[in-house]
């Protein structure tokens, strides 16, 4: 493959697959009621359609790095895209709930391969001076998916059929396969380490149990007696993996990479940041529909400015990081993100639509800069030989942080809404305002994480980004 051509088209390959995955992870929730009617079951019983996907994703992401080293990034990535596309067809053709749930499991497994392997290929293909530009392009689908998923899903269910929620992946998947076949490089390890099966059992079962708890959290009236035992079990399994990883030469996830300061701050700082930011896709539709009384289609349209701004930020983020450096950008930008979240606590029935659109634009701009900065800085001091493991570990923690963020938004909102009379828009709006302020404080606290950076950190990436 011509390296110049590969660098030109590889970001498109990864972005297309990532967009398909991110869109699918949020679009399905909208279609659950229609699916239940069509399949003759209840919406609650179809919760497994979502949880089966999340669980298979959580379990299999840690294995993606080893698979790419053993079988090659090209083969694993293309197989994952093909499996995701085929599974989407099977989901759309499902005639009952068990068949639908069964088809979602391989779809989650495929998604677990696409994201880390695609990111690993990007990091290994581009020199550090060009990495920020590539990351800026690839990060956009991760920002657009959660924002567009509910809107697109609602439109599809309203105008077409719930089955088209899954069929929409087919043309995107075929495009990703065509692009990937032509431009995905084949990185592999001729002498891969032995597979850490015990590590997969410990970490996979712990992560799956924790992801399941977070997925159902806030949606069922679970008491402490029901939540605490599985929570302690999941934490115990994850702790056992941490003990195991320190005592084997080739662990499933090499936690020692977190000793690299810039990698640790980027990955763990991003984890904390998503606790606040991750709740916004959950809170904003509630504010627009319950607090302001807007119909679902208008609520969906109000999510679009953030998506547009996220795409626009990639044009200026490289220059900003080159001018101010990662430390200053991340510390200041995290405060700006928190301030924007807090501003939503002022939105009410009398707020002009232009102000709401402006807030959406600011949120999209700041979020785009935040995540492209964190994701690119993570690899500033990572050696090329450690890239597959670093990508796998970062992807695993990112997936867990997304679950934590949504659960945090759900928990905070539930606490403030508890005991309020149903149908009282003013009371609901007040509770949501308090929830926005709480998430803003969480985000603000996360800015302290990035103060541990040094002014020169990430210069190997930012100085080369032109």
Secondary structure, DSSP 8 states (H G I E B T S, - for coil): --HHHHHHHHHHHHHHHHHHHHHHHHHHHHHHHHHHHHHTS-TGGGHHHHHHHHHHHHHHHHHHHHHHHHH-HHHHHHHHHHHHHHHHHHHHT--SHHHHHHHHHHHHHHHHHHHHHHHHHHHHHS-HHHHHHHHHHHHHHHHHHHHHHHHHHHHHHHHS-TTHHHHHHHHHHHHHHHHHHHH------TT-----HHHHHHHHHHHHHHHHHHHHTTTS---HHHHHHHHHHHHHHHHHHHHHHTSSSS-SS-GGGGGSHHHHHHHHHHHHHHHHHTTHHHHHHHIIIIIS---HHHHHHTTHHHHHHHHHHTTTHHHHHHHHHHHHHHHHHHHHHHHHHHHGGG--TTS-HHHHHHHHHHHHHHHHHHHHHHHHHTTTT--GGGHHHHHHHHHHHHHHHHHHHHHHHHHHHHHHHTT--TT-HHHHHHHHHHHHHHHHHHHHHHTTGGGGS-TTTTHHHHTT--
